[in-house]
Amino acid sequence: MKFIKKDFLWGGATAAYQFEGEFDKDGKSMNMGEMIPYIKLEDRASPGSKRKGFARAFVEPAIENKEGLHYPKRFGSNHYNRYKEDIDLLAEAKLDIYRMSISWGRIYPNGDESTPNPKGLEFYRNLLTYCKQKGLKIMVTMHHFDTPYPIGVKYGGWMNKQVIEMFIKYAKTLMTEFGDLVDYWLPFNEINISALVPMMGGVAFLEDHPGMSYDQLRFQTLHNQMVAQAKVVQLGHEMLNKKIFGSMIANMTAYPIDCNPINIIEWQKHQELNRYFYYDMAAIGEYPTYMLKLFEKLNVKIDTNPEEMNILKNNTVDFLSFSYYMSGTVGKTVENTSGNLSATGKNPFLKATEWGWQIDPQGLRYTLNDLWDRYHLPLFISENGMGYDDKLNDQKTVEDDYRIDYLKQHFLAIKEAIEDGVNIFGYTMWGVIDLVSGGTNEMSKRYGLVYVDYDDFHNGTGNRFKKKSFDWFKHFMESGEL
C-alpha cells in the first residue's frame, strides 16, 4: 500500500536536555532534568514505579553530587559533540524535517543576562546550518522542560511573571539569530505538563510558597506559560511575518470504559480537563467555562489582568501539534496502566509495551479527526513512537520488527485520517536517534531508528548503529510503500 501525500513532512524529533549532553560546557547552566538521578524501576509497567518527586530537597543535592549518583540527562547521547554524524544519519534516512529543541540555559544561563552567551549561539548556528546543508526542514522547540535552574532559585521559576519577560527576550534572540534557518516554531513542549508536574515544566516548588495550594501553584504556572506562548506568537508574527507558530500538547486520548451513563460523564470531564482545556487555550485563547467552575471548586484564583487575557485571545497559534503514544480508558472503576507522566485505565482490546503504554493506532486516527473537527487548525504530530529495550546483536544492528509494525500501523492511521478529510501536514517520530527517556531517565527505553551504544549508566562507546527500522523507514521515504 502506498502513502504519498504532496507536501507532507516526515521526520524525527529529539530534545536538547535528553540528547545533547555536555550539560555544563561553554557556560551552560543546569535544568531540572539534569538534576534527577537514575533510579532503577522495580516494575516498568506499574504507574507507581516512578522516580521520586521533584521536591527542592531532592534535587538540590544534585548540584554537588556528593553521593556520586548518575544523572543520565547530563550525558544524553553526546549529540553536542557528534551532531554532524547524527544529522548525516537523518539525511541518509531521507527525513524531510527534524524537530529539535534549543536549550535556554545555553543561550541565557541565568535567564536575566542582558546579552546572550555567544558560545551557545555558535553551537546552534552551526547545527541549524548543517541541517539546512543536508536538506532538512527544521522545527524548533524553544522550551523542552529546560528552564535554567538558576531561574528557579532566584525567581521561583514560572510562578514569577518576571520569567515571562525573560522568556520573551530569549525567544526574540532565537528568532533574530535563526529566523532565516527555522521553518516552524513551538514555544513550549507539552505545555500542559506544567499543570501536571509544575516542578518539571516550570521549576516551581510548592515549599517556596508557604500556604499556597498545589492546585494554585500548578494552574498559575501553566497560565504564565500560556501568556508567554501567546506573546511569542505575537512577537513572531511581527518579526517573521509568517504563520509558523504552533502549540505542543501532551495528548491524553481516552475512551469511556463502557456505555454506563455515569462513566460517559466521567470520561467527558476527563477529556475536558486533560485534553481540551489546553487546546482551547492555545487555539481559542479563553478559559473554558468548565475550567472556571473547577477553579471555583478548588479555590484557585489566577493572577492575571485584562492585558494578559487580551494577549491570549488575540494571539492564538497557527497550528496545533501534539504527542501521541497511547490511549486509555476512563470510568469510576478502572485498573490503571502507565503512561506519559500520567496514568490511565487499561483497555482489554489493546496490547501494551513493557512500560504499560497501550498501543492504539486507531486512537491516532480518532484523535486527528477529533481535533480537526473541533478546532479547524492544521495539525502536526510532533511525537509518536515505541519505547523498547532494544538489544544490539552480533551484526551490530537491532531486529526491531516490533517498531516497524508500530510505525506502519500508525502511518496507516494517518493515511486514513487524511482520507477522512483531516488537515495534517507532518509527523516527527520521537527519539529518532536513541536518547535518555524523559519520563523514566532510562537510556534503555529506546525509540530510535538508530541505536546509541550507552547503557543506563552511560557505559559504552556512544557509537551509532542503524536498526532494521532505519532501512525500513528509508525505503518508505523513497517508495511510499507501507
N, C-alpha and C positions, 0 to 999 in steps of 0.2 A: 504494500500500500504506500502510495506516495503522499508526502505532505510538503507541498510547495505553495507558499504564500508570499507574493511580492512584498518586499519591504519589511517582512517580519524579521526581528532581530533575535538570533540565537546566541547565547553566551554563557558566561560563568561569573561567579561572584566570590569575593573574599572580603575580609575586614582587617584593617591595619593592626588592631590590638590582638588578633589571633594569628596573624600571618607574618608580620614584618620581623619581629624580634628586635634585637638591639634597643632595648627599652630605655636605655639611658645614654645613647650615643648622640653626639653632636648637639647636646643641650636639651634633649627631650626630657619632659617630666613624666612621672608615672600616672596611670589612670587606675580606676577601680579593678578592672580585670587583672591587671598585673600585680595586684596585692592579694589575690586569692590563691592559696597553695593547693597543690594536688592532693586530693583525698580520695583514696580508692573507694569506689562504691561497693557496698556489700551486696546489693541487688540492683542491677541496672534497670530493671523493669518496674521497680517499686517507686511510686510517687514520693514516698517518704525517704527514699535513699538519696538524699541530696547533700550538697556541701553545706557547711554551716552558714548561718545568716550573715548579713553584711553590717553587723554592729561595728561601731568605730573601734571598740576594744578588741575586736577580732582582726581587723585589717591593719591597724597601726603598727603592730609588731613586725609586719612585713617589711617596713622601711629599712630596719637594720638587720632583720632576719637572723637573729642570734640563735634560733633553733636550727638553722641550716636546712630549711624546708625547700621544696622545689616549687617554683612558680612558673607554670608552663607558658603563660602568655608573655612572659619576658623574653622567651626564646622563639615562640611561634614556629615558623618554617624557615626562618632566616632569609626571608624574601628581601630584606633590606640589602643584603649583600649578593643575592642571586636573582635580582629582578629581571635581568636580561634573559637568563636561562628560562625563567618562568614565562615571560611574555613570548619567547620563541616557541615554547610548547603550546601556548594558547593559539598562536598563529598557525602552527602546524596542524592543530585540531580543527582549523577553519572557523573559529569563533568569529561572529560578527561584532560582538560587543563585550566589553569587560566592565563589570561593576566592581569598584574598589572604594575604599574609604581613605580619607586623609586624616591623620592623627592631629587633633587640635594641639596636643602637647608638643608636637614637633614645630608648630608654627608660632604659638604663643605659650611657652611652657608654664607660665604662671597666670595666664589669662589677661592680666592687667598691664602688660608691657605696652609701651607706646609704639614700638616698631616690631615687626615680625623677625623671627630667627632666620637669618639668611641660609644657614645650613639645611634647615627644613625645607625652605622654598627650593633650594637647589636640588635636593633629592627628588621631590615630587615633579619638578620641571623636567628632570632627566627621565623619570619613569613615564610621565604622560607623553613626552615627546617620543620616547621609544615605542610606546603603544601605537601612536599615530604612524610612525615609520613602518610598523608591521601591519597597518591597515585596519586596526581595531577602532571602533567607536568606543566612547568612554562614558560611563555613568558614575558620578562621584557622590558618595555619601559623606556629608560634612561632619556628622557626629554619629559614630557607631559605638555607643556605650563608652566613650573615652573622654569625658570631661576631665581636664587635668586635675589631679588630686589636690594640688595647692589651692585651687578654687574652692574645693570643699572645705579645706582647713581654714582659709582666710575669710571666705564669704558665706559659707554654709551651703555651697552648691546651688542648685537651681531653685531653691526656696527663695533666694535673694534676687530681686528684679534687676540688680546691677549686672547679673550674669547674662541677662538678655542682651544688654548693650555690648558686653564683651563678645558674645557670640556673633552679633551683627558685624562688629569690627573684624572678627575672624573671617566671616563669610565674605565680606567686602574684599578682604585681602585675597581670598581664593579666587573670586570672580575677576578681580583686577589682574592677577598674575596668570590665571589659567583659563580665563573665559574663552579664549580662542582655541583651546585644546579639548575642552569638555563638551560633550553633546547633550547630556542630561544631568540634572542636579537633584539630589534628595537631601534636604536639610538634616533629617534625623532618620536613623534606622529604627524600625519598630518602636515608634514614638510612644505607643501605649504601654511599653514596658515600665515607663516611669510611674504609671498608675498601679502596676503590679509589684515592681521591685524598685522603689524610688532611689534606694541607695546605689543600685547598679545603673539605672538610667539617668539619675540626676545628682549623684553624690550628696544626697540629703539624708541625714541621720536623725532619727527621732530623738535621741538623747541630747542633741543640740538645741532642742526646742521644748523645754520643760512645760508640762501642762497641755501640750498640743496632742490631739488625737492622731492616730496613724492615718485615718481617712483624710483629715485635713492636710497632713503632710503630703500624701500621695497625689491628691487631686490638685493641690496648689502647685506642686512640682510639674505636673502634667500641663496645667494651664499656662504656666510661664514658658514651657517649651512650645506649646501651641502658638502662643503670641510670637515667640521668636521665629517659628516656622513661617508664619504669615508675614512677618517683617522681612524675612529673607526673600520670600516670593515677591513682595513689593519692590525691594531693592533690586532683585534680579531682573524683573521686568523693566525697570528703569535703566539699568546698566547694560543689559544684553539685548533687550527688546525681542525676546523670543519666548515662546510658550514651552519651556523645557524644565519646569519645576514641578516635582511631584511630592507626594507624601508616601511614606513606607510604614505599613502597619503589620504587626504580628496577627495574622488572621486565625481565628479560632472557630472554624465551622463546626457545628454540631447539629444532631438530629434529635427529635423527641424520642425517648426510649420506647414509647408506644403511643396509641391513639387515645389514651385516657385524657379527657379534657384538663385535668389537673396538671398532667405532665406537659401538655401543649402550652399552657400558660407559663409553666416553669421554663420551658425551652424558649418561648418568646422573650421572656425577661432576660434570660441568659444571653441571647443573641443581641439584644439591645445594649446590655451593659458591657459585654465582652467583644462586640464587633462594631455594631452600627454607630455607637457613640463616637468612636474615633474617626470613622469615615465621615460622619455627619459634620464633625468639627473641621475637618480638612476640606471637604467638598462643598459644604453649605455655610459654614462659618458661624454657626449659632449653637448654643447649648440646647439640646432637645428637651422637651417637657419632662420626659421620663427621668432625665438626669437631674433636673431642677427639683423634682419631687424627691429623688433619692438624697440629694444634698440636704433638703429639709429634714428628712428622716434621720440622717447621720449627723446633723448639726454641723455641716460643712459650710463655711462661708468663704467663697472665693474672693481673694483680694484682687479686685480689678477696678476698672473705671470705663466711662463711655469711650474714651480714645482707644483703649485696647479692644473693646468689643467691636468698634468700627473697623479696626485693622483686621480682626478676624473675619468679619463679614465681607470686606471689600478686597481681600487678598487670598482667595481660595486657590487651590492648586490646579495645575493644568492637566495632570493625570494622577491616577491612583495606582500605587504599587503595593505589593504585599508579599509576605512569606506564606507558603502553603506546604506543609509537610504531611498532614494527617487530618482526620476528623474524629469526633467523639459523639457521645450521646449525653442527653440531659433528662433528668427526671427526679422525682422525690427520693427514689431509692435506686441508685445505680452504683455499680462497683467501678471505682476509678482506675484509670490507667495513667501512664506517664505522658508528658507532652512537652512542648516548647515553653518551659518556665511556668507551666500551669498543668493541672490535672483535669481530665475529663472522663466521661463514662465509657466503659467498654462496649463494643459493638460485636454481637455474636456472628455477624456476617463478614467480618474483616479479620485478616491476619495482621500480626504486629511484628515489629523489629525486636531485636534483643533489648532495646531500651523502652519497649512498650508503646512505640509510636505506631498507630494503626494505619495501614496502607490503604488509601482510598482514592484511586484515580478519578472515579466518577464524582467524588466530592469536589474535585477541582473544577470539573465542568459545571456542577451546580453553583459553586462559588462565583465563577466568572459570570454566569447568567444572572445570578442574584445581584451582584454589584453593578453590572451594566444596566440592568432594568431599574435599579434604584437610583443611580447617580448619573448615568449617561456621560461619563467621562472615560477617555481612553484608559485602558488597563495594561499593567505590566507586571508579570510575575517575577519579582526580584529575588526570591529564594525558593528553592524546592530541591529535594534530593533525599538520598537514603544513606543514613549513617550505619556503618557496618565495621566490625572488627576484622578488616581485611588482613590477609597473610600473604607476604611475598614468597613466591615459590622459587624452586631452583633455577628456573628460567628467567628470574628477575622480572616477573610480572605477577598480576593478580587475576585469577579466573573469576571475575565478578559478574557472572551471568545474572545474578540476583539484581544487581544495579541496572544492568541493561534492560531487564524486564520491567523494573520500576520506571525507568525513564521512558521506555517505549509506551507503556500504558498511560503515563501522564501526558506524553506528547499527543497520543491519540485523543485524550480528553480535551486537549487544547484545540485540536483539529475539529472535534465535534462542537465545541463552543463557538468556534468561528463560523461553522455551518449553521449554528443556531442564530447567528446574527450579532454576536458579541464583538465589540471593537477592542481587540487586544493586539498590541504591537510588538511585544517582545517577552523574552524569558531568559533568566540567568540562573543556572543551577548553582546551588550553594557549594562552597568549598571545592571549586573545580580542580584545585590542587590541594592536597590534604593540608589541614591546619588544625589548630587546637580547638576543641569544641567549646562554644560559648557557654553552654549550659552546664556541662559536666567537667570541664577542664581536662578532658582526656585527649591525647593525641591518637589513641587507638579507636576513637569513634570517627571513622573516616568517611568522607563524602566524595572524594575527588575522582577524576579520570586519571590523575597522576598520583602515584604513591610517593610519600616523603619518608625517607628512612630515619625516623625517630620513634622511640617508644614513649610511654607516658612520662618518663623521667629524662627525656631527650638524650638517651643513649642512642648512638647510631651515627651514620655518616651524613645524614641530611640530603643524600643524593636523591634524585628524582627518577622514577621508573614508570613507564606507561603501562596502565592496566588494560585489560581486554576491552573495557568500556571506552577507552580512548580511541581505539581503532574503529569501534562501532559508531561512536559519535562522529568521527571524521568521515566515515562512509555515508552517514546520514546527511551531513552537511554537503557532501559532494553530489549525492544522488537524490535526496529527499525520500529514500526508501526507509520504511519502518519495518 
